[in-house]
Amino acid sequence: MFSVTVRDHMMIAHSFHGETFGPAQRLHGATFVVDATFKRSDLDTDGVVVDIALAADTLKQIVGAYHLRNLDELPEFTGLNTTTEVLARAIADRLADGVHSGQLGETARGLSGLAVTLHESHIAWATYERAL
């Protein structure tokens, strides 16, 4: 299995619902380093997993939609706790849409899967993986 990873970051504001979250129930900020890993068993005809420039641009566009935003105000997260895990899935699903629409190039349709990892800090992160 081959993989290529591109990285970006975002700063967001959000709050959580539920006693589990203690003081994080109040509005607070978070900064995430975002890694998107694209996977395939064989390289495409150009000898690559995915066009790195297109992958980086697509990730930047997706992350940019959340950057410096209060996620509590976004309709797509209504009724959800925007945990690191939930955000990783949202970004992965948007990347998958980009693969299927051709935004990452025609040969990206040969990708078998992708994973998105959000690093909350140097000691804590969460990953969501999905098939394509």
C-alpha positions as CSV (number, residue, x, y, z in Angstrom):
1,M,0.0,0.0,0.0
2,F,1.3,3.5,-1.0
3,S,0.3,6.7,0.8
4,V,0.9,10.4,0.5
5,T,0.1,12.9,3.3
6,V,-0.4,16.6,3.0
7,R,-0.7,19.0,6.0
8,D,-2.5,22.2,6.9
9,H,-3.8,23.8,10.1
10,M,-6.9,25.6,11.4
11,M,-7.9,27.6,14.4
12,I,-11.5,27.3,15.5
13,A,-13.9,28.2,18.3
14,H,-16.5,25.9,19.7
15,S,-18.3,24.6,22.8
16,F,-19.5,21.2,23.9
17,H,-22.7,19.9,25.4
18,G,-22.7,17.4,28.2
19,E,-21.2,17.0,31.6
20,T,-18.4,14.8,30.2
21,F,-16.8,18.0,28.8
22,G,-16.6,19.9,32.1
23,P,-15.3,23.4,31.5
24,A,-15.1,22.8,27.7
25,Q,-18.8,23.3,27.6
26,R,-18.0,27.0,27.5
27,L,-16.9,28.6,24.3
28,H,-13.2,28.0,23.8
29,G,-10.6,27.9,21.0
30,A,-8.5,25.1,19.5
31,T,-5.7,24.9,17.0
32,F,-5.4,21.8,14.9
33,V,-2.7,20.5,12.7
34,V,-4.5,18.6,10.0
35,D,-3.0,15.7,8.1
36,A,-4.7,14.1,5.1
37,T,-3.3,10.7,4.0
38,F,-4.3,9.3,0.6
39,K,-3.9,5.6,0.0
40,R,-3.8,3.2,-3.0
41,S,-2.3,-0.2,-3.7
42,D,-0.7,0.7,-7.0
43,L,0.7,3.9,-8.3
44,D,-1.1,5.7,-11.1
45,T,0.3,5.9,-14.7
46,D,2.5,8.9,-13.6
47,G,4.0,6.9,-10.7
48,V,2.2,8.8,-7.9
49,V,-0.5,8.2,-5.3
50,V,-2.2,11.5,-5.9
51,D,-1.2,14.9,-7.3
52,I,0.3,16.5,-4.2
53,A,-0.5,20.0,-5.3
54,L,-4.2,19.2,-5.9
55,A,-4.4,17.3,-2.6
56,A,-2.8,20.2,-0.7
57,D,-5.0,22.8,-2.4
58,T,-8.2,20.8,-1.7
59,L,-7.3,20.3,2.0
60,K,-6.5,24.0,2.3
61,Q,-9.9,24.9,0.8
62,I,-11.8,22.5,3.1
63,V,-9.9,23.6,6.3
64,G,-10.2,27.2,5.2
65,A,-14.0,26.9,5.5
66,Y,-13.6,26.2,9.3
67,H,-10.5,28.4,10.0
68,L,-11.2,31.3,12.4
69,R,-14.9,30.3,12.6
70,N,-17.1,29.4,15.6
71,L,-18.2,25.9,14.6
72,D,-21.3,26.2,16.8
73,E,-22.7,28.6,14.2
74,L,-22.3,26.3,11.2
75,P,-25.4,24.5,10.1
76,E,-23.5,21.2,9.3
77,F,-22.7,20.8,13.0
78,T,-26.1,21.6,14.4
79,G,-26.8,19.3,17.3
80,L,-23.3,17.8,17.2
81,N,-20.4,18.2,19.6
82,T,-17.6,19.2,17.3
83,T,-15.0,16.9,18.9
84,T,-11.7,16.2,17.2
85,E,-13.2,12.9,16.0
86,V,-16.3,14.6,14.4
87,L,-14.1,17.2,12.7
88,A,-11.8,14.5,11.3
89,R,-14.8,12.7,9.8
90,A,-16.2,16.0,8.3
91,I,-12.9,16.8,6.6
92,A,-12.4,13.2,5.4
93,D,-15.9,13.2,3.9
94,R,-15.3,16.5,2.1
95,L,-12.0,15.2,0.7
96,A,-13.8,12.1,-0.5
97,D,-16.3,14.3,-2.3
98,G,-13.4,16.1,-3.9
99,V,-11.9,12.7,-5.1
100,H,-15.3,11.6,-6.5
101,S,-15.9,14.9,-8.3
102,G,-12.5,14.9,-9.9
103,Q,-11.1,17.9,-7.9
104,L,-8.0,15.9,-7.1
105,G,-7.5,14.8,-10.7
106,E,-8.9,11.9,-12.7
107,T,-6.4,9.4,-11.5
108,A,-7.3,10.1,-7.9
109,R,-10.4,8.1,-8.6
110,G,-8.1,5.1,-8.2
111,L,-7.5,5.8,-4.6
112,S,-8.6,3.1,-2.2
113,G,-9.0,5.2,0.9
114,L,-8.0,8.2,3.0
115,A,-7.4,9.1,6.6
116,V,-7.6,12.5,8.3
117,T,-5.7,13.1,11.5
118,L,-6.3,16.2,13.6
119,H,-3.5,16.9,16.1
120,E,-4.7,18.8,19.1
121,S,-1.3,18.9,20.6
122,H,2.1,17.1,20.4
123,I,0.6,14.4,22.8
124,A,-3.0,14.0,21.6
125,W,-4.7,13.5,18.2
126,A,-7.6,11.6,16.5
127,T,-7.9,10.0,13.1
128,Y,-10.8,9.1,10.9
129,E,-10.2,6.6,8.1
130,R,-12.6,5.8,5.3
131,A,-12.7,3.8,2.1
132,L,-13.2,5.4,-1.3
